Amino acid sequence: MSDEILTDKYVENSTRAIEDDILQGALGKIQSGLAKATQASYRQLDEGPELRMTAHDIREKTINNLDVVLTQLAAKVRENGGKVYFAKTAEQAVAYTLDVARQFKVKQVVKGKSMVSEEIGLNPALEAQGIEVNETDLGEYIIQVAGEKPSHIIAPAIHKTREQVGRLFAEHLGVPYTDDPPELTRIARKALRDKFLQADMGISGCNLACAETGHMTVVSNEGNIRMSTTLPRVHVAIMGMERVVANLEDHDILFRLLSRGAAAQKLGGCVSYIGGPGGPDFPDGPEAFHLVILDNGRSRILADPKFREILYCIRCSACLNACPVYGKIGGHAYGATYCGPIGAVLTPLMVGMNKAKDLCLGETLCGACRQACSVNIDLPRMLLELRYRLAYGDDDWQTKQVSPLEKTIHQAWAFLAGHPALYRAFLKAGAMGQKVFPKYRGMIRKMPGPVAGWTRDRDIQPLAHTPFRERFKTLSSKKVR
Amino acid sequence: MAHATLFIQCIVDGMYPEVGEAMVRLFQRLGITMDYPENQTCCGQPSFNSGYRKEAAKAAKHYIETFENAGTIVCPSGSCVSMIRNHYPELFEDEPGWRERAERVGKRTFELTEYLVDVLGFKNTGAYFNGKVTYHDSCHLNRYLGVSSQPRELICRVAGLTFVEMEASDKCCGFGGAFSTKYPDISTALVKEKVQNILDSGADAVVGCDMGCLMNIQGYLNRHNYPVRVMHIAQLLAGVKGDAA
């Protein structure tokens, strides 16, 4: 990732987000509304919510045969007249896109919403070459005007209110202030319409690529991707190498789940199936079509059987909407492109486990993400796996042991757990020792050191003087009442 | 006659022994005989969740040795049972002998409400409680053991009780073990929302099946002087008419 990684600011950025009332209001709505609607939309599937398990099997099979499936995809795209480039790194993907831009003397780019382009830092690279880049998804457009980054995978400007957008547009677009959403949309549409017509290059991501047909499927709810990919002379689509399906049957299942996971829709509002460039016999489509298939650390994930499952993800973002932690801290706190539960697993694998340790440690393991996932990925299992690698260090991932002190504490606890007499004595000593802490209505008000955080806004129950183990004998000899 | 071997997890043993006592009284009333292996300690979940699997495996071996000759093991915590049933086998990927022993003991370890409803077929326990009660779904019990209807079946049949669902009863309370002390701001923001939902329900008492979550909820309620009672389901079900409320 070429953009600045701020994963080590997770704690302070979380705190700032929690104190932001506007953000809290927006996140609350996503969680109470969209998360529930998504669950309902899974239940309404003809096959029922079990289709998620079928989809998991499909993804497993595809990812296990990724080399074959990608080879077939590339061959089909080329057969359809498109160009394919396998980029090992973000830098290679950017350089290739810049080459194409140079070749077509591109001055202006219109972009459909794409997280993978965020991942590789494409916009600043294009701008550095003097190319004007215009995001065309309304949410992405808003944050581009504001000079910010997306805070949600499919609702990038969820952290902004309509009043903020109104002020932003008034300031940057020279229009009178309004906070009426339809009017704001009209303003953006008017500003963007010219950009669509002037652009030489369209850039999009890829929701799913089909190896059997060699087509890309891209979805939007605004029609902006269709315009971005058909009006300019050249279209560059960028995909993470895992976003491929083997055939149309698999495509059907995954696409239905993607729409439901993303927005509780049966189908996205505007769906484009892009089969390559236009031509003399086929006037639709751009002069040239390029597909960039990005690795950028994915092969390394693929090679680790414990983490391979994260590549099943189709980026629907349902896990964000259901995650209680995301619901409090929002997307920016994760400090990298991918946020929420998917980011909590993926980011440490992409930027380094030590650097992004707080993302996988700072989750409650509640399991809501797995329940929400459109392809039933066991995200909590991988959060635990990351913690395991961090606990002892892992040379394969250049990961250092996160805390020797913490390890010692767990070693001591494990020793006690194996020695009941010492375990009992330890708890007894704790019950005596805790008397020094201030109490309120029977509970401890203030604790020191590593547990001080608990008592910042909560009390804690003290250890009992007589534990259950000492009470059982007298109890069990009593008569039944 | 039913017989249960009790596994009373560390947090109840050390901090909330009255929950264990309530479970004993309840079982006595229902005619369930009990034994309590004195050597029991901790299931190892705190270490496992923090990534310290070697240490968790030591605790797991101790649990297996302590309980493998028992018949049916019952524990008043969904997360400990999930640890034993779902995660013990993972700990012994390279030790097939231990793995098999772990799986055997895991199949016989039950959470309290699944034991009462699914194993014994109890729904009406003959309990009495005068008040309005809401129920918090603990995440591991609900999502990893699939237990959500059983506690409600038991609660709804308590005489004198009015049951009311809170908003988002299955949303995490923010406890998360070590998470609660390592990330206190996020944890507190979550428990604040949980407590708001409890207060909005108008309940006199919030009932749950896991003292970890309940300790978190109680800690916040106590700090902010909210007069809502926090009860483990064993305490609710142990109550009979004539008890001081």
Interface residues (C-beta under 8 A of the other chain):
Chain A: V11 S14 T15 I18 S32 P324 V325 K328 I329 D358 L361 G362 E363 T364 L365 C366 G367 A368 R370 Q371 L384 L386 R387 Y388 R389 L390 A391 Y392 V402 E406 K407 H410 Q411 W413 A414 F415 L416 A417 G418 P420 Y423 L427 G430 A431 Y440 R441 M443 R445 P450 V451 A452 G453 W454 R456 D457 R458 D459 I460 Q461 P462 L463 A464 T466 P467 F468 R469 R471 F472 L475 S476 K478 V480 R481
Chain B: L6 I8 V12 D13 G14 M15 Y16 P17 G20 E21 V24 R25 Q28 R29 M34 Y36 E38 N39 Q40 T41 C42 G44 P46 S47 F48 N49 S50 G51 Y52 R53 K54 E55 A56 K58 A59 K61 H62 C139 H140 R143 Y144 A168 D170 K171 C172 G174 F175 G176 G177 F179 S180 T181 K182 Y183 P184 D185 I186 S187 T188 A189 L190 V191 K192 E193 M215 N216 Q218 G219 Y220 N222 R223 V240
